Amino acid sequence: MHTLDDLIAAGVSGRTVLVRSELNVPLDRSGATPVITDDGRIRASVPTIKALTDGGAHVVVMAHLGRPKGAPDPALSLAPVAARLGELLGAPVAFANDLVGPSARATVQGLTDGGVALLENVRFDARETSKDSAKRAALADELVALVGADAAFVSDGFGVVHRKQASVYDVAQRLPHYAGYLVTAETAVLRKLTGNPDRPYVVVLGGAKVSDKLGVITALLAKVDTLLIGGGMAYTFLAAQGHGVGGSLLQADQIDTCRELLAQHAEKIALPRDVVIADGFAADAATRVVAATEIPDGWQGLDIGPASREAFAAVIANARTIFWNGPVGVFEMAPFAEGTRAVAQAIADSSAFSVVGGGDSAAAVRQLGIDEAGFSHISTGGGASLEFLEGAELPGITVLED
């Protein structure tokens, strides 16, 4: 796989470089102007873009934001991202208000050496995510025409490398392609976890659904020493043990699967001992702490309890390698944030090689004010990191390997 350093060593001054970045950040749209609430992914994209601008390249960045339905949606415009990216780069970023149209052409043509342009949300074009390879190819052809056939392509959006999409996969087939610093770093870190990690190797999995993480759970149970399970998925495991879970999130169709996993790996799987329950899904709901096996009808579990926090933290403190993906409670609401805070702080305080698997986990670290320096690596791609650990083929990686 060719890397960004290979491209820069060959010289990029005056050359157009098309970069696929991961700039999908959360926005607070409650006011008149959207406000970025977590710019972690933008900051992670800066080193690759800065290296190219320092080399004198004409840098054209493409990215997505949210899940528009293949058509322009003003609420999901990348305009606020362009402004923040410019602040972090210390230089203005030209923004094209379309992807391959007149604004994009004029913006790209107006770039000078070391300049940066950001194209509008690539998912405003339905062909980006189409399962029809001909439609994706047509968009890729237009993107190549926009930057010129002598341009280079740098893949730096790790959060989308598990998707076969036009800006990730098809463009790479048409231009000389290179892995950006972020993609290189992310894959190197995850290979440490799939190789021969220092032990004890502890994985913390949270989030809502067992079905979303069944593949990675199965793959990891063959490799880890302890799997700590929290979040909504814990209640399906508790139900598989025969316990009532009240009104807690439950995937009834996954109970048998969880029962089989528990039977095969009882010594590795650790579930909450106690939970914080509420009589409604709201920050001002009435709350109680009960044993995880004694959730009453009409109440739902929304966080792990104090005894569970202590038990999880003790396992984490003894680990030499840690991977964490998914909050263990509804951390967005203060009454149910303490479990996730305890897990995050325990990982940050440990001396282990620790990886936060992107997504809500990374957002929780920042929202809860945990020092990011306490983690060895905070991934920008939740789904991509899980699929990597599962052993799945990531199209955006394999296309670079030629």
N, C-alpha and C positions, 0 to 999 in steps of 0.2 A: 504494500500500500504506500503510495506516495503521500508525503506530508507537506504541510505549509512551508516548512523549512526548505524542502526541496524546491518548491516554487520560488521562494524568495531568493534562494541561492542562484537560481537561473536568471534572476532579474525581472522585476515587475514594473519598473519605471515606464510610465506612459501606456501600460497595458491595462485593458479592462478586465476586472476580476469579478465574477458573479458569485456572491456568497449566500448560502442558505443558512440563516441564523435561527436561533430559537428565542423569540421575543414575545412569547405568549404570556403576558403578565396580567395580574388581576387589576381591575379598574374599579374605583368608586365613582359611580355615576349619579350620586345623590345630589350633587351641585350642578351649577350651570356648565362647568368644565370638568371633564373626566380627570380623575387623579389616580396615578399609579400608586398602589398600596404596597407593592413589593417589587423592587427593580432588580432582584437577584439575577434573573436570566439576562437582563440587559447588561449588567456588570460582567457577567460571565462571557458575554459575546465580545466585549471590548478588546481583549488581547489580540485576537485574530484580526479584527478590523484595523486596530492600531498598527500592527506589524505591516499590513499591506499599505496603509497610508504613509507610514514612515518610509516604505520602499518606493513611494511615488506612483502607486497604482491608482487607477480610476475604479473605485470600489462601488459596486451596485449590490445592495443588500435586499434580499427577499425573505419574507417571514409571514406567519399567520397570527391571528389573534382571535381567540374564541372559536365558535362553531357557526359561522354564517352559513346559510343554506344555498351556497353557490351563487350568491347575488350580493351586490353592495349593501351594506348595512352601516349607516353613519355611526351607530353606537359601538361598532367594532373596527373603526378606522385606526390605522397605525400612526396617525398624526401625533398623538401625545407621546408615543414611543420615539418617534423621530426627534422630538424636542429633547427628551431625556437622554437619548443616545448622543446627541450633540453636546449636551452638558458634560457627559462623561468623557467624551473624546476631546473636549476643549476646542471644538471647531463646529461650525454649522453643518447640519446634515440636510441636504436638499431632499424634499419630499415630493414624490410623484403621486397625484391623487387617482391614478389608475395603475394597472399592472403592465399592460403591453400596449396601451393606447397612446394618444398624442402627448399627454403629460409625461408619461414614462419616456417616450422617445426624446422629447425636448430636454428633460432632466438629465438623461444619460449623455446626450450630446453636449450638454453644457458643463460636464465635469472636466476639471483640470487635474494635473498630477497631484495625488494626495487627497483628492476630493472624495466625498461619500454621498451616495444617494440611497434613499430607502423607497422601495416600491410599495404601493398600497397592498393591503391584505391579499395574499395569494389565494386564499380560499373564497374570495369574492367571485372567483371564476370556478364554475362547477367542474371544469375539466381537471382541476388540480387533484381532487380526491376521487375521480371517476374510476370505476373498476374496468372500464373499457380502455384498453391499452392504446387504441387508436386516438381516442379523445385526449388522453394524457400526452401522447406523442405530439399531437397538434399544438398543445399549449407549450410543450417543451421546445418545439421548433420556433414558436413565436418569441420565447424568451431568449433563445440563442440568436435569433435575428436582431433582437433588441440590443444585445451586447456585442454582436459580431462573432464570426466563426473563429477568429483568432484569439478570443477571450479564453480565460481559464475559469474553472469552477472549483470552489472551495466549499466542502460540506462541513458545516460547523453547528448544525442544529441537532444535537444528540437527542433531544426530546422527540424527534420525528423520524429517526433512522429505522424504526420498526414499521414504518408505513411505506408502501409502494405508491408514492405520489409523484406528480410531475416535477415539482421543484426539488425533490429529494432523490429520486431514482432516474427518471427519464432524462433530465438535463445532464446528469452525470454520464449517461451513455453517449452524449453528443459532444462533449467538450473534454479537454484534458482535465483530469479531476484529482483533487488533493484533499486529505483530511485536515481540517482546521485544528487549532490547539485544543479546543474544547472536546471535540470528538476523540482526538488522540488521548487526552487525559482521562476522559470518562472510560474508554475501553480498557486502558491500562489498569485503572483502579479495579474495574469489575473482573478483569482477568486474575487479579490477586485473589478474589473471592472464589473463583471457579477452579483455581489451581490447587495449591497446597497451603491453605491458610493456617496461620498460627492458631493453636487451640488452647483453651476452649473457644469454639466458634459459636456465637450466639446470634440468632436472628429474631428481631421483633417485628411482627406483622400486625397491623391494625387495618382500619378501613371498614367499609360497610359489608361487603359481600364475599362469602367464601368462593362463589363461582368465579369472581374476577381474578382470584389468586390461586385457584386450585392447582394449576399447572406448576406454578413456582413453589407452592407448598409441597407438592409431591416430589419435585426435583430437589428441594433443599433438605427434606427430611432424610435423604440418603447421605447428606454431607455434614449437617450441623450437629452440634452436641446438644443444644437446647433451642427450641422454638417457642418463644413467648407470644401468645396470641391475645390481642385485646380488640377494642373497637366493636363495631356491630357484628363482625363475623364470630366473635366469641360466643354469642348467644346460640348460634346454630350448633357449635360444639357442645355447649352445655345441654342443649336439648337432646343431642345425640347420647349424652350420658344419662338421659332419663329425667332431667330436671325441668320444671316449669320455668318459663322465662317471661311470664306476664305479657305485657304489650311490647316487649323489646323486639328489635329487628330480628327477623327469623326467615331463613330460606328453607322451607320445609322440604323442598326437593333435593336438598343437599345433606339432609340428616344422615341418611344411610352412608353416604361417602365419608362424612365426618366420623361416623361410628367405626368404619373400617380403618381410617387413619389412626384413630385412637387405639384401636386394637393392635395395630401393627407397630405403632411408635409411642406407646404410652409413656415410656421412659424419657422421651425427648420433648413431648408437648406439655407446656405449662399454661394453664388457663387461670383467669382471675379467681382469687379466693373470695373477694368481696367486691361489691359494685355500688356506685352511686345511682340511685333510682329516682325517678321523678314522676309526678302524676300528669305530666304533659311535656310536649317538646317545646319548651320555652325557657328563657333565662330566668323568668320570675316564677317558675313552677315550684311547687313544694318538693323538697328533696329529703331522702333518707339514705343511710348506708346500711346495707343488708348483706348477708352471706350470698355468694353468687348462686348458691343452691336454693335460696329462699326468696325469690322475687315474687311478690304477690300479684294477683290478677289486677289489672287496671293501672299498673305501674310499669315503667320501662327503664332499662339500664342505659345510662348515657355516659358513664365513665367507670374506670376501675377505681376501687376504693383504697383506703389508706393501707390496709394489710397487703393488698396486691401491689401497690406502689413499692412498698418496702421489699417484698419478695422479688419483684422484677429487678429492682435496683441492686439487690444482693447478687443476683445471677449476672447482671451486667458488669458489676464491679470485678467479678472474677474472670471475665472474658479477656481473650487476647485479640479476637477479631469480632467485629460487630457490624451487622447490616440491619438498618431500620427502614421500614416502609409502611406508612400509614399511621395516623394518630390513634391512640387507644381510647379516645373519648371525643365528645363533641367540643373540641377545644375552642371553637369560635364563640362559645357561650361561657362566660367566666365560671359559673358554678360547676362546669364539667371539663375544665381545662387542666385541673391539677394532676390527673393521671399522665397526660401527655407531657406536661411540664416535668414531672418526676422522671419519666423515661428519658426525655431529652437531656435533662441536667445530669442524670447518672451516666449517660453515654459521654457527654462533654467532660465530665470529671474523671472518666476512666483513662487509663494509659494505653488502651487497646487501639488497634488500627480500626477506625470507625468510618462507616459510609452511611450517609443519609440518602435514601433512595428517591429523592426528588418529590414532586407533587405536593400534597398537603403536608407531608412531613417537613419539607424544606420551608414551607410557608409557616408552619407552626414554630419552628426554630426562631424565625425572625419575629413573628407576631408576639411570642412569649418572651422575647428579649434574651434568649440564650446566646452566649458568646459563640459566634461561628468558628472562632479559632480553636475551640475545643474539639472539633470534628476533623478527621483526616481529610474527608471529602464530602461535599454536599452536591449531589447530582442534580442536573437540570431536567432529567427525564425519568419520571416515575414509571410509566408503562414500558419505556425502552429498557430501563435497568432491570425490571422484573423479567422481561422476555429474554434479555441477555443471560440472566442467572438461570432461567428455565432451560436454556440451551437452544432456544428458537433461532431460526435464521432471520437476521435483520436485513431487509433489502437495501437499506441505505448504507450499510456497511459492506455487504458483499459486492455491491456495484463498484465500490472503490478498490476492490482487491483484484486488480488486473494490471 
